[in-house]
Amino acid sequence: MARGQSAPDGSYVFRNVPQGQYVLQGFGRPEGGGSLGTSPFGSAIIDLQQDVADQRLVIQQSPVLRGRIVFDGDATALKPNAVILAGAPVEFLSSPLVGGGPPRTTIAEDWSFQTRDLFGLRVIRASIGAPGWYVKRVTLAGVDVTNTPIDFRKGDVNDVEITLSNRPASITGGVTDAGA
């Protein structure tokens, strides 16, 4: 891993780099003076077989994830501040190498939400600060994406519905060996 900083004009140089394939990741200044987790971000794959000149890396503002939370069960005691939304990165190439805490999320009283600081391919996750609650399903435009990465490289993602439940399924049965 090599780190560097661009000049005021945006130019950068990495010297004495062995031939090979590399992932270049770049961060803008953190929004609101926060950590790198709140920074604009960009990435590019570079196949370096010889000197490369004028390689551009585009840094973009964070896409926004918008949607709503719905419930399977009685959620009258659950409050929006008890839920933390996040996106688990599923590959290194398009997701920031460094974190910076949970993404910036706003969950309204009507359970609509907006989440920022999600780059690359991510699987949506939620932590619920109330016993017995779990994520039952995540859909995007009506399609189940509970364990499918959502592509934030293309920009904002809208129409996500996260179903939380306090009604877990169960399995019952018996165990036997060859004779008993």
N, CA, C and O of each residue as an XYZ file, in Angstrom:
720
protein
N       0.849     -1.166      0.000
C       0.000      0.000      0.000
C       0.894      1.228      0.000
O       1.893      1.297      0.717
N       0.516      2.180     -0.809
C       1.222      3.462     -0.853
C       0.195      4.564     -0.658
O      -0.931      4.478     -1.149
N       0.591      5.579      0.054
C      -0.301      6.720      0.269
C       0.366      7.966     -0.279
O       1.591      8.075     -0.308
N      -0.445      8.884     -0.702
C       0.074     10.139     -1.204
C      -0.989     11.210     -1.107
O      -2.130     10.951     -0.725
N      -0.591     12.415     -1.460
C      -1.526     13.533     -1.448
C      -1.367     14.269     -2.752
O      -0.253     14.457     -3.242
N      -2.485     14.685     -3.315
C      -2.420     15.415     -4.579
C      -1.991     16.853     -4.321
O      -2.147     17.393     -3.225
N      -1.448     17.444     -5.368
C      -1.079     18.858     -5.322
C      -2.349     19.702     -5.404
O      -3.414     19.168     -5.716
N      -2.264     20.999     -5.134
C      -3.457     21.851     -5.216
C      -4.171     21.797     -6.568
O      -5.379     22.025     -6.639
N      -3.438     21.499     -7.632
C      -4.075     21.410     -8.959
C      -4.655     20.019     -9.230
O      -5.192     19.786    -10.313
N      -4.559     19.093     -8.273
C      -5.112     17.754     -8.424
C      -4.130     16.738     -8.968
O      -4.461     15.556     -9.055
N      -2.939     17.159     -9.334
C      -1.971     16.211     -9.889
C      -1.355     15.360     -8.771
O      -1.295     15.768     -7.611
N      -0.901     14.168     -9.161
C      -0.253     13.272     -8.211
C       0.784     12.434     -8.945
O       0.720     12.269    -10.164
N       1.744     11.904     -8.182
C       2.789     11.053     -8.750
C       3.096      9.941     -7.746
O       3.283     10.212     -6.559
N       3.148      8.698     -8.215
C       3.685      7.584     -7.453
C       4.893      7.094     -8.237
O       4.758      6.709     -9.399
N       6.062      7.103     -7.628
C       7.301      6.709     -8.316
C       7.707      5.294     -7.905
O       7.303      4.790     -6.857
N       8.517      4.669     -8.764
C       9.100      3.348     -8.486
C       8.033      2.302     -8.166
O       8.152      1.552     -7.197
N       7.002      2.266     -8.984
C       5.908      1.320     -8.792
C       6.179      0.085     -9.660
O       6.320      0.223    -10.875
N       6.253     -1.106     -9.079
C       6.456     -2.318     -9.882
C       5.284     -2.543    -10.841
O       4.160     -2.116    -10.581
N       5.570     -3.216    -11.943
C       4.511     -3.544    -12.884
C       3.476     -4.428    -12.200
O       3.808     -5.214    -11.312
N       2.217     -4.293    -12.619
C       1.145     -5.101    -12.057
C      -0.167     -4.357    -12.109
O      -0.266     -3.270    -12.680
N      -1.152     -4.948    -11.516
C      -2.471     -4.337    -11.474
C      -2.690     -3.736    -10.096
O      -2.382     -4.361     -9.082
N      -3.229     -2.511    -10.064
C      -3.402     -1.775     -8.827
C      -4.795     -1.169     -8.751
O      -5.444     -0.932     -9.770
N      -5.235     -0.926     -7.536
C      -6.458     -0.178     -7.302
C      -6.036      1.170     -6.738
O      -5.343      1.249     -5.723
N      -6.463      2.219     -7.410
C      -6.195      3.575     -6.961
C      -7.471      4.091     -6.303
O      -8.532      4.100     -6.928
N      -7.374      4.516     -5.055
C      -8.518      5.072     -4.345
C      -8.163      6.471     -3.895
O      -7.048      6.730     -3.443
N      -9.120      7.368     -4.022
C      -8.883      8.753     -3.629
C     -10.041      9.310     -2.825
O     -11.196      8.928     -3.015
N      -9.709     10.220     -1.925
C     -10.696     10.842     -1.052
C     -10.609     12.351     -1.180
O      -9.519     12.915     -1.280
N     -11.769     13.003     -1.177
C     -11.822     14.452     -1.059
C     -11.776     14.834      0.407
O     -11.600     13.985      1.280
N     -11.933     16.097      0.660
C     -11.959     16.548      2.058
C     -13.235     16.057      2.738
O     -14.312     16.115      2.145
N     -13.123     15.573      3.984
C     -14.315     15.095      4.698
C     -15.376     16.186      4.799
O     -15.059     17.343      5.073
N     -16.621     15.818      4.577
C     -17.721     16.765      4.690
C     -17.939     17.122      6.151
O     -18.040     16.234      6.997
N     -18.011     18.382      6.448
C     -18.251     18.828      7.818
C     -17.078     18.580      8.747
O     -17.250     18.598      9.966
N     -15.874     18.346      8.195
C     -14.703     18.124      9.028
C     -14.674     16.766      9.698
O     -13.932     16.569     10.660
N     -15.467     15.827      9.207
C     -15.519     14.495      9.808
C     -14.349     13.623      9.384
O     -13.320     14.123      8.930
N     -14.514     12.321      9.537
C     -13.481     11.356      9.188
C     -13.529     11.071      7.688
O     -14.395     11.582      6.978
N     -12.591     10.251      7.217
C     -12.590      9.872      5.806
C     -13.887      9.177      5.403
O     -14.231      9.162      4.222
N     -14.604      8.609      6.349
C     -15.875      7.969      6.059
C     -16.920      8.929      5.519
O     -17.908      8.490      4.929
N     -16.726     10.240      5.709
C     -17.656     11.248      5.191
C     -17.071     11.993      4.002
O     -17.546     13.073      3.650
N     -16.046     11.425      3.384
C     -15.363     12.095      2.272
C     -15.918     11.677      0.925
O     -16.351     10.537      0.753
N     -15.908     12.601     -0.036
C     -16.134     12.182     -1.414
C     -15.077     11.138     -1.771
O     -13.975     11.169     -1.223
N     -15.393     10.217     -2.678
C     -14.524      9.066     -2.930
C     -14.525      8.710     -4.415
O     -15.489      8.974     -5.134
N     -13.434      8.112     -4.852
C     -13.349      7.579     -6.208
C     -12.330      6.466     -6.260
O     -11.418      6.410     -5.436
N     -12.485      5.569     -7.237
C     -11.531      4.478     -7.394
C     -11.353      4.153     -8.861
O     -12.230      4.425     -9.681
N     -10.217      3.573     -9.183
C      -9.920      3.147    -10.552
C      -8.959      1.963    -10.483
O      -8.132      1.868     -9.576
N      -9.081      1.070    -11.451
C      -8.149     -0.046    -11.578
C      -7.117      0.349    -12.631
O      -7.466      0.811    -13.717
N      -5.850      0.160    -12.295
C      -4.766      0.511    -13.211
C      -3.954     -0.741    -13.484
O      -3.487     -1.403    -12.557
N      -3.786     -1.066    -14.766
C      -2.937     -2.177    -15.179
C      -1.623     -1.559    -15.641
O      -1.529     -1.040    -16.753
N      -0.626     -1.615    -14.794
C       0.624     -0.895    -15.012
C       1.673     -1.826    -15.621
O       2.273     -2.642    -14.921
N       1.883     -1.698    -16.917
C       2.919     -2.454    -17.612
C       4.076     -1.546    -18.011
O       5.175     -2.020    -18.299
N       3.825     -0.251    -18.026
C       4.826      0.772    -18.314
C       4.360      2.066    -17.662
O       3.292      2.096    -17.051
N       5.139      3.132    -17.780
C       4.721      4.400    -17.187
C       3.344      4.792    -17.714
O       3.056      4.640    -18.901
N       2.504      5.294    -16.825
C       1.178      5.772    -17.194
C       1.142      7.265    -16.902
O       1.448      7.696    -15.790
N       0.769      8.045    -17.898
C       0.670      9.490    -17.727
C      -0.790      9.907    -17.841
O      -1.563      9.295    -18.577
N      -1.149     10.924    -17.130
C      -2.467     11.533    -17.213
C      -3.597     10.580    -16.801
O      -4.688     10.634    -17.367
N      -3.340      9.716    -15.825
C      -4.383      8.834    -15.283
C      -5.330      9.673    -14.434
O      -4.905     10.294    -13.460
N      -6.589      9.695    -14.790
C      -7.579     10.501    -14.074
C      -8.314      9.654    -13.037
O      -8.682      8.507    -13.290
N      -8.513     10.238    -11.891
C      -9.311      9.613    -10.841
C     -10.408     10.611    -10.486
O     -10.123     11.719    -10.032
N     -11.642     10.224    -10.690
C     -12.777     11.110    -10.436
C     -13.294     10.845     -9.021
O     -13.662      9.724     -8.673
N     -13.309     11.901     -8.225
C     -13.810     11.842     -6.855
C     -15.257     12.328     -6.894
O     -15.541     13.402     -7.424
N     -16.174     11.530     -6.330
C     -17.590     11.883     -6.382
C     -18.171     12.032     -4.985
O     -17.716     11.407     -4.027
N     -19.186     12.876     -4.899
C     -19.924     12.996     -3.646
C     -20.626     11.674     -3.355
O     -20.884     10.885     -4.263
N     -20.922     11.449     -2.117
C     -21.558     10.205     -1.713
C     -22.935     10.055     -2.341
O     -23.745     10.981     -2.306
N     -23.199      8.875     -2.921
C     -24.576      8.601     -3.336
C     -25.478      8.536     -2.101
O     -25.000      8.363     -0.980
N     -26.770      8.676     -2.320
C     -27.738      8.637     -1.227
C     -28.629      7.415     -1.411
O     -29.136      7.166     -2.505
N     -28.815      6.665     -0.346
C     -29.755      5.550     -0.296
C     -31.031      6.072      0.341
O     -31.004      6.599      1.453
N     -32.156      5.928     -0.365
C     -33.440      6.415      0.157
C     -34.453      5.279      0.182
O     -34.483      4.429     -0.708
N     -35.271      5.285      1.209
C     -36.308      4.271      1.285
C     -37.116      4.407      2.542
O     -37.234      5.485      3.124
N     -37.675      3.275      2.953
C     -38.477      3.278      4.168
C     -38.319      1.944      4.888
O     -37.965      0.925      4.296
N     -38.591      1.992      6.168
C     -38.568      0.799      7.004
C     -40.016      0.433      7.294
O     -40.822      1.287      7.663
N     -40.338     -0.853      7.122
C     -41.666     -1.373      7.441
C     -41.497     -2.515      8.434
O     -40.385     -2.986      8.673
N     -42.606     -2.952      9.004
C     -42.518     -3.914     10.108
C     -43.413     -5.117      9.910
O     -44.520     -5.024      9.381
N     -42.902     -6.239     10.349
C     -43.662     -7.473     10.493
C     -43.684     -7.734     11.995
O     -42.778     -8.367     12.536
N     -44.702     -7.253     12.648
C     -44.784     -7.334     14.106
C     -45.191     -5.985     14.670
O     -45.309     -5.005     13.935
N     -45.402     -5.940     15.964
C     -45.831     -4.722     16.641
C     -44.607     -3.866     16.965
O     -43.800     -4.219     17.824
N     -44.483     -2.754     16.275
C     -43.312     -1.888     16.449
C     -43.632     -0.615     17.215
O     -42.870      0.348     17.134
N     -44.725     -0.578     17.950
C     -45.111      0.658     18.626
C     -44.052      1.122     19.628
O     -43.918      2.323     19.861
N     -43.303      0.197     20.220
C     -42.282      0.585     21.201
C     -40.936      0.909     20.546
O     -40.044      1.440     21.208
N     -40.778      0.600     19.271
C     -39.516      0.830     18.575
C     -39.464      2.267     18.054
O     -40.443      2.758     17.493
N     -38.348      2.930     18.234
C     -38.163      4.317     17.794
C     -37.079      4.377     16.725
O     -36.172      3.545     16.719
N     -37.160      5.358     15.815
C     -36.172      5.460     14.736
C     -34.718      5.540     15.216
O     -33.824      5.045     14.530
N     -34.468      6.143     16.365
C     -33.081      6.259     16.835
C     -32.515      4.932     17.339
O     -31.340      4.860     17.700
N     -33.346      3.874     17.366
C     -32.870      2.550     17.780
C     -32.351      1.730     16.600
O     -31.890      0.604     16.781
N     -32.426      2.295     15.388
C     -32.017      1.566     14.191
C     -30.830      2.270     13.542
O     -30.848      3.482     13.324
N     -29.800      1.487     13.241
C     -28.625      1.998     12.531
C     -28.525      1.245     11.208
O     -28.452      0.016     11.190
N     -28.523      1.981     10.111
C     -28.392      1.374      8.793
C     -26.944      1.453      8.339
O     -26.244      2.421      8.635
N     -26.502      0.440      7.625
C     -25.139      0.403      7.106
C     -25.134     -0.393      5.810
O     -26.111     -1.057      5.464
N     -24.042     -0.315      5.119
C     -23.843     -1.102      3.909
C     -22.526     -1.830      4.014
O     -21.471     -1.198      4.059
N     -22.567     -3.141      4.053
C     -21.345     -3.937      4.162
C     -20.686     -4.038      2.790
O     -21.319     -4.509      1.845
N     -19.420     -3.603      2.655
C     -18.755     -3.720      1.356
C     -18.536     -5.183      1.005
O     -18.247     -6.001      1.879
N     -18.672     -5.510     -0.268
C     -18.503     -6.900     -0.701
C     -17.269     -7.094     -1.574
O     -16.941     -8.221     -1.942
N     -16.591     -6.013     -1.903
C     -15.339     -6.131     -2.643
C     -14.498     -4.888     -2.407
O     -15.021     -3.822     -2.085
N     -13.212     -5.035     -2.569
C     -12.255     -3.977     -2.256
C     -12.163     -2.927     -3.356
O     -11.875     -1.766     -3.066
N     -12.398     -3.298     -4.593
C     -12.080     -2.429     -5.716
C     -12.822     -1.100     -5.706
O     -12.216     -0.059     -5.963
N     -14.112     -1.110     -5.417
C     -14.900      0.110     -5.526
C     -15.360      0.667     -4.179
O     -16.101      1.649     -4.135
N     -14.930      0.051     -3.096
C     -15.327      0.501     -1.769
C     -14.107      1.073     -1.060
O     -12.999      0.564     -1.227
N     -14.298      2.120     -0.273
C     -13.150      2.709      0.414
C     -12.416      1.703      1.293
O     -13.025      0.860      1.952
N     -11.104      1.816      1.284
C     -10.257      0.952      2.096
C     -10.402      1.273      3.579
O     -10.299      0.384      4.425
N     -10.641      2.537      3.889
C     -10.775      2.942      5.294
C     -12.234      3.215      5.601
O     -13.021      3.509      4.702
N     -12.587      3.119      6.852
C     -13.966      3.339      7.268
C     -14.183      4.721      7.813
O     -13.977      5.711      7.111
N     -14.585      4.799      9.028
C     -14.857      6.081      9.630
C     -16.152      6.064     10.419
O     -16.726      7.115     10.703
N     -16.603      4.895     10.766
C     -17.826      4.798     11.542
C     -19.019      4.507     10.663
O     -18.887      4.344      9.450
N     -20.192      4.442     11.284
C     -21.389      4.136     10.500
C     -21.705      5.270      9.541
O     -21.321      6.415      9.778
N     -22.405      4.951      8.456
C     -22.764      6.001      7.509
C     -23.742      6.989      8.133
O     -24.450      6.671      9.088
N     -23.763      8.178      7.574
C     -24.692      9.206      8.061
C     -26.101      8.831      7.613
O     -26.387      8.758      6.418
N     -26.966      8.596      8.578
C     -28.333      8.170      8.292
C     -29.318      9.057      9.037
O     -29.109      9.420     10.195
N     -30.391      9.393      8.346
C     -31.507     10.087      8.968
C     -32.735      9.212      8.791
O     -33.103      8.865      7.669
N     -33.371      8.854      9.910
C     -34.611      8.082      9.873
C     -35.695      8.959     10.488
O     -35.617      9.346     11.655
N     -36.703      9.263      9.685
C     -37.788     10.140     10.133
C     -38.795      9.361     10.977
O     -38.752      8.132     11.032
N     -39.692     10.078     11.627
C     -40.722      9.458     12.462
C     -41.644      8.543     11.655
O     -42.205      7.593     12.202
N     -41.806      8.826     10.341
C     -42.639      7.965      9.492
C     -41.846      6.780      8.946
O     -42.351      6.028      8.112
N     -40.605      6.608      9.412
C     -39.703      5.512      9.076
C     -39.139      5.603      7.651
O     -38.590      4.625      7.144
N     -39.268      6.755      7.010
C     -38.523      6.956      5.763
C     -37.085      7.273      6.163
O     -36.842      7.784      7.256
N     -36.131      6.970      5.279
C     -34.727      7.189      5.643
C     -33.910      7.660      4.455
O     -34.282      7.483      3.295
N     -32.777      8.269      4.793
C     -31.723      8.619      3.839
C     -30.403      8.230      4.477
O     -30.157      8.523      5.647
N     -29.555      7.566      3.701
C     -28.240      7.163      4.191
C     -27.197      7.591      3.178
O     -27.369      7.396      1.974
N     -26.109      8.179      3.672
C     -24.999      8.618      2.830
C     -23.767      7.772      3.160
O     -23.816      6.899      4.026
N     -22.668      8.043      2.462
C     -21.358      7.422      2.715
C     -21.328      5.948      2.318
O     -20.625      5.149      2.937
N     -22.081      5.594      1.299
C     -22.070      4.233      0.769
C     -21.509      4.290     -0.646
O     -22.126      4.871     -1.539
N     -20.356      3.694     -0.848
C     -19.713      3.667     -2.157
C     -19.514      2.223     -2.580
O     -19.429      1.332     -1.734
N     -19.440      1.987     -3.869
C     -19.131      0.666     -4.384
C     -20.307     -0.283     -4.304
O     -21.465      0.131     -4.344
N     -19.992     -1.564     -4.190
C     -20.997     -2.613     -4.073
C     -21.197     -2.918     -2.594
O     -20.241     -3.239     -1.888
N     -22.432     -2.820     -2.127
C     -22.707     -3.007     -0.701
C     -23.992     -3.800     -0.488
O     -24.945     -3.694     -1.260
N     -23.992     -4.597      0.580
C     -25.193     -5.288      1.028
C     -25.736     -4.482      2.209
O     -25.001     -4.161      3.142
N     -27.019     -4.161      2.159
C     -27.627     -3.321      3.195
C     -27.844     -4.152      4.463
O     -28.355     -5.271      4.419
N     -27.440     -3.571      5.586
C     -27.582     -4.191      6.894
C     -28.229     -3.187      7.855
O     -28.190     -1.979      7.624
N     -28.808     -3.692      8.908
C     -29.377     -2.829      9.949
C     -29.075     -3.438     11.308
O     -29.148     -4.652     11.497
N     -28.738     -2.580     12.237
C     -28.597     -2.979     13.642
C     -29.774     -2.377     14.383
O     -30.039     -1.178     14.288
N     -30.469     -3.215     15.116
C     -31.654     -2.758     15.827
C     -31.366     -2.828     17.324
O     -31.084     -3.896     17.869
N     -31.441     -1.694     17.964
C     -31.137     -1.614     19.390
C     -32.324     -1.974     20.254
O     -32.634     -1.271     21.216
N     -32.988     -3.060     19.918
C     -34.110     -3.554     20.713
C     -34.085     -5.070     20.611
O     -33.957     -5.608     19.512
N     -34.204     -5.765     21.725
C     -34.127     -7.229     21.701
C     -35.226     -7.851     20.832
O     -36.364     -7.383     20.805
N     -34.850     -8.911     20.131
C     -35.813     -9.681     19.365
C     -36.078     -9.211     17.950
O     -36.789     -9.892     17.211
N     -35.536     -8.074     17.544
C     -35.767     -7.550     16.200
C     -34.631     -7.947     15.273
O     -33.475     -8.008     15.690
N     -34.958     -8.217     14.021
C     -33.964     -8.568     13.016
C     -34.456     -8.101     11.644
O     -35.629     -7.766     11.476
N     -33.544     -8.083     10.664
C     -33.900     -7.735      9.294
C     -34.486     -8.974      8.630
O     -33.811     -9.991      8.478
N     -35.722     -8.876      8.245
C     -36.392     -9.993      7.575
C     -36.129     -9.969      6.069
O     -35.910    -11.009      5.449
N     -36.155     -8.746      5.482
C     -36.015     -8.645      4.033
C     -35.619     -7.220      3.667
O     -35.990     -6.259      4.342
N     -34.856     -7.105      2.580
C     -34.540     -5.817      1.967
C     -34.938     -5.931      0.506
O     -34.521     -6.861     -0.186
N     -35.752     -4.978      0.032
C     -36.138     -4.989     -1.380
C     -35.741     -3.680     -2.035
O     -35.701     -2.633     -1.389
N     -35.451     -3.751     -3.313
C     -35.153     -2.583     -4.137
C     -36.126     -2.622     -5.303
O     -36.072     -3.528     -6.134
N     -37.017     -1.636     -5.364
C     -38.063     -1.580     -6.396
C     -38.846     -2.891     -6.437
O     -39.199     -3.373     -7.514
N     -39.116     -3.463     -5.268
C     -39.910     -4.676     -5.165
C     -39.152     -5.977     -5.342
O     -39.742     -7.048     -5.203
N     -37.853     -5.918     -5.645
C     -37.038     -7.122     -5.849
C     -36.235     -7.400     -4.575
O     -35.606     -6.493     -4.030
N     -36.254     -8.646     -4.100
C     -35.533     -9.012     -2.884
C     -34.021     -8.922     -3.115
O     -33.474     -9.613     -3.975
N     -33.353     -8.059     -2.334
C     -31.902     -7.887     -2.411
C     -31.279     -8.062     -1.022
O     -30.239     -7.475     -0.723
N     -31.915     -8.863     -0.190
C     -31.463     -9.027      1.189
C     -29.991     -9.405      1.263
O     -29.264     -8.882      2.107
N     -29.545    -10.296      0.402
C     -28.141    -10.715      0.402
C     -27.472    -10.461     -0.937
O     -26.496    -11.126     -1.285
N     -27.991     -9.505     -1.685
C     -27.455     -9.145     -2.997
C     -26.856     -7.748     -2.921
O     -27.503     -6.834     -2.409
N     -25.636     -7.557     -3.415
C     -25.042     -6.224     -3.369
C     -25.825     -5.217     -4.218
O     -26.323     -5.537     -5.297
N     -25.914     -4.009     -3.701
C     -26.495     -2.882     -4.426
C     -25.325     -2.052     -4.953
O     -24.351     -1.824     -4.235
N     -25.419     -1.606     -6.190
C     -24.323     -0.886     -6.852
C     -24.482      0.619     -6.657
O     -25.337      1.247     -7.281
N     -23.650      1.192     -5.784
C     -23.666      2.630     -5.541
C     -22.712      3.371     -6.470
O     -22.615      4.597     -6.401
N     -22.000      2.641     -7.345
C     -21.093      3.300     -8.298
C     -21.873      4.115     -9.322
O     -21.319      5.027     -9.935
N     -23.135      3.802     -9.513
C     -23.964      4.476    -10.513
C     -24.688      5.689     -9.959
O     -25.341      6.405    -10.718
N     -24.594      5.945     -8.648
C     -25.252      7.107     -8.059
C     -26.280      6.721     -7.018
O     -26.225      5.642     -6.428
N     -27.230      7.637     -6.804
C     -28.253      7.448     -5.774
C     -29.063      6.183     -6.011
O     -29.249      5.750     -7.148
N     -29.538      5.601     -4.922
C     -30.400      4.422     -4.973
C     -31.675      4.756     -4.201
O     -31.627      5.117     -3.025
N     -32.804      4.631     -4.874
C     -34.100      4.963     -4.284
C     -34.986      3.727     -4.235
O     -34.671      2.700     -4.836
N     -36.089      3.835     -3.521
C     -37.120      2.798     -3.479
C     -36.642      1.516     -2.792
O     -36.931      0.410     -3.249
N     -35.907      1.682     -1.685
C     -35.487      0.530     -0.875
C     -36.463      0.389      0.283
O     -36.829      1.370      0.931
N     -36.873     -0.835      0.529
C     -37.748     -1.112      1.661
C     -37.076     -2.162      2.539
O     -36.714     -3.243      2.075
N     -36.917     -1.825      3.801
C     -36.300     -2.732      4.765
C     -37.398     -3.198      5.716
O     -38.017     -2.390      6.407
N     -37.631     -4.505      5.745
C     -38.646     -5.070      6.632
C     -37.963     -5.602      7.883
O     -37.107     -6.484      7.814
N     -38.356     -5.053      9.024
C     -37.860     -5.523     10.318
C     -38.954     -6.375     10.955
O     -40.141     -6.082     10.816
N     -38.547     -7.420     11.648
C     -39.518     -8.326     12.253
C     -39.077     -8.723     13.655
O     -37.887     -8.773     13.968
N     -40.067     -9.003     14.483
C     -39.807     -9.608     15.788
C     -40.546    -10.947     15.878
O     -40.886    -11.424     16.960
N     -40.780    -11.531     14.700
C     -41.449    -12.827     14.603
C     -40.530    -13.828     13.894
O     -40.783    -14.179     12.742
N     -39.490    -14.281     14.549
C     -38.564    -15.196     13.869
C     -39.213    -16.550     13.598
O     -40.091    -16.996     14.336
N     -38.769    -17.177     12.545
C     -39.217    -18.532     12.227
C     -38.497    -19.513     13.147
O     -37.519    -19.154     13.802
N     -38.983    -20.747     13.192
C     -38.300    -21.764     13.988
C     -38.314    -23.079     13.233
O     -39.110    -23.276     12.316
N     -37.442    -23.958     13.622
C     -37.344    -25.296     13.036
C     -37.427    -26.282     14.188
O     -36.729    -26.128     15.190
N     -38.269    -27.286     14.056
C     -38.324    -28.349     15.043
C     -38.107    -29.671     14.331
O     -38.318    -29.773     13.123
N     -37.699    -30.654     15.053
C     -37.463    -31.959     14.452
C     -36.795    -32.879     15.441
O     -36.855    -32.654     16.650
N     -36.168    -33.898     14.943
C     -35.458    -34.851     15.784
C     -34.203    -35.319     15.088
O     -34.090    -35.229     13.866
N     -33.268    -35.814     15.859
C     -31.995    -36.293     15.342
C     -31.933    -37.798     15.581
O     -32.233    -38.264     16.679
N     -31.550    -38.551     14.570
C     -31.383    -40.001     14.717
C     -30.081    -40.427     14.099
O     -29.520    -39.743     13.243
N     -29.606    -41.576     14.551
C     -28.458    -42.181     13.875
C     -28.981    -43.361     13.068
O     -30.182    -43.425     12.805
N     -28.145    -44.278     12.673
C     -28.560    -45.384     11.799
C     -29.655    -46.264     12.420
O     -30.460    -46.843     11.691
N     -29.696    -46.371     13.754
C     -30.660    -47.300     14.330
C     -31.590    -46.717     15.365
O     -32.549    -47.382     15.756
N     -31.349    -45.499     15.827
C     -32.194    -44.978     16.887
C     -32.421    -43.499     16.724
O     -33.116    -42.888     17.536
